[in-house]
Each structure stands twice: as C-alpha cells, then as structure tokens.
C-alpha cells in the first residue's frame, strides 16, 4: 500500500495559478498510475488527470485540457498538478490517488484506485 499526502491548495483569483503536490510514501513504485480527482460541493468525485508510471502517457478531462499539466518525479516519489487559468468552476477538494498494476490509463474511475490522499481545498474566486 502507498500513502499519499497532498499539498498546495488555497484561495486564488480567477485567472490565477496553483501547483498541487502529492507526496507518496510506503510501497512506492513506477507500477503505480497516479491521478488527481476533484469533488465540488454536492457533486461526485471526478477524475481530472492521470499519468502512467513512466510518465510517458497522460490523461486530462476535457474541462481542464490546455490549462492543467500533470507530472511526476519518480526518484522523489512526487506527483504534481500545475493548474493555470483557473476559474470558479475549478473550486473543489482535490485528491491524489494511486492505482497499482500494468493497465496504465485503462480504467480511470474512482473504484479503480486503491490509495487516496486526504484532499486539499482549491477555491477560485471570481
């Protein structure tokens, strides 16, 4: 099992940027596909972005394409989400998640991920 801790959330004005970080510890490995999910008040938790263990393949939800960038630093056991051009619709709790195995970007729903962080709040004011 891998333990995940997010950081970097906060309050930002529309049009601004934030960088979220996710620190992994425990059974870390490049066999983990890592992802960011988010959950807005009253809504389901949805995937935002994912990255394979090698970092060579990524996925982005349509709502964040061109604005968010996911990356990972395997030697440091870190995953990042650079968020630019933020708008109020991006307000949510953002969660880091890990999925073990060789399926990579196949299967990116919440049940596919076995390890979760505690979440970090991102609030975008208009």
C-alpha positions in Angstrom: 0.0 0.0 0.0 1.1 3.5 -0.7 0.4 6.5 1.4 -0.4 9.9 -0.2 -0.4 13.4 1.1 -1.5 16.4 -0.9 -0.4 20.0 -0.5 -0.6 23.3 -2.4 -4.3 24.1 -2.3 -5.5 27.5 -1.4 -7.5 30.5 -2.4 -6.8 32.1 -5.8 -8.5 34.6 -8.0 -9.9 33.7 -11.4 -7.2 33.5 -14.0 -4.6 32.6 -11.4 -2.5 29.5 -11.0 -1.8 26.9 -8.3 0.5 23.9 -8.2 -0.7 20.9 -6.2 1.8 18.4 -4.9 1.3 14.8 -3.9 3.9 13.0 -1.8 3.9 9.2 -1.9 5.4 7.0 0.8 5.4 3.4 1.7 5.3 0.9 -1.2 6.1 3.4 -3.9 6.8 2.1 -7.4 6.7 3.1 -11.0 4.0 0.4 -11.4 1.5 2.9 -9.9 -0.6 5.0 -12.2 -1.2 8.3 -10.4 -4.2 10.6 -10.8 -5.9 13.7 -9.5 -9.6 13.7 -8.8 -11.7 16.5 -7.6 -15.0 16.8 -5.8 -17.1 20.0 -5.7 -19.8 20.5 -3.1 -22.8 18.4 -3.8 -21.1 16.7 -6.8 -19.5 13.3 -7.4 -15.7 12.9 -7.3 -14.4 13.1 -10.9 -11.1 12.4 -12.4 -9.1 15.5 -13.5 -5.9 14.0 -14.8 -3.8 10.8 -14.7 -0.2 9.8 -15.5 1.3 6.4 -16.1 4.2 5.1 -14.0 6.8 6.0 -16.6 5.3 9.5 -17.1 5.1 9.0 -20.8 1.3 8.9 -21.1 -1.2 11.3 -19.6 -4.9 11.8 -19.5 -6.9 15.0 -19.0 -10.6 15.7 -18.5 -12.0 17.9 -21.3 -12.7 20.6 -18.7 -9.0 21.1 -17.9 -7.3 20.3 -21.2 -4.8 23.1 -22.1 -4.9 24.5 -18.6 -3.7 21.8 -16.3 -0.5 19.8 -16.5 0.2 16.6 -14.6 3.8 15.4 -14.0 5.7 13.1 -11.7 9.2 12.9 -10.3 9.7 9.2 -9.5 13.0 9.5 -7.7 11.3 11.9 -5.3 8.0 10.0 -5.2 6.1 13.1 -6.1 3.2 13.9 -8.4 2.3 17.4 -9.4 -0.7 19.2 -10.9 0.0 22.6 -12.4 -3.2 24.5 -12.7 -3.3 27.6 -14.8 -6.2 29.9 -16.0 -8.3 28.8 -13.0 -11.9 29.7 -12.9 -14.6 29.4 -10.2 -15.8 26.1 -11.7 -12.4 24.6 -10.6 -13.3 25.1 -7.0 -13.2 21.7 -5.3 -11.4 19.4 -3.0 -8.6 17.8 -5.0 -7.5 14.3 -4.2 -4.3 12.4 -5.2 -4.9 8.7 -6.0 -2.8 5.7 -6.9 -3.6 2.6 -8.9 -1.4 -0.4 -8.9 -0.8 -2.5 -12.0 0.1 -2.5 -15.6 -3.2 -1.2 -17.1 -2.0 2.3 -17.1 -4.7 4.7 -18.3 -7.2 1.9 -18.8 -9.7 2.2 -16.0 -9.7 5.7 -14.5 -12.8 5.6 -12.4 -12.8 6.1 -8.6 -13.1 2.3 -7.9 -10.0 1.6 -10.0 -7.8 3.5 -7.5 -6.9 1.8 -4.2 -5.0 4.5 -2.4 -6.1 8.1 -1.7 -4.9 11.2 0.0 -6.9 13.3 2.4 -7.5 16.0 -0.2 -6.6 19.7 -0.5 -9.1 22.5 -1.0 -8.8 24.7 -4.0 -11.1 27.8 -4.1 -11.2 30.1 -7.1 -12.9 33.5 -6.5 -14.5 35.4 -9.3 
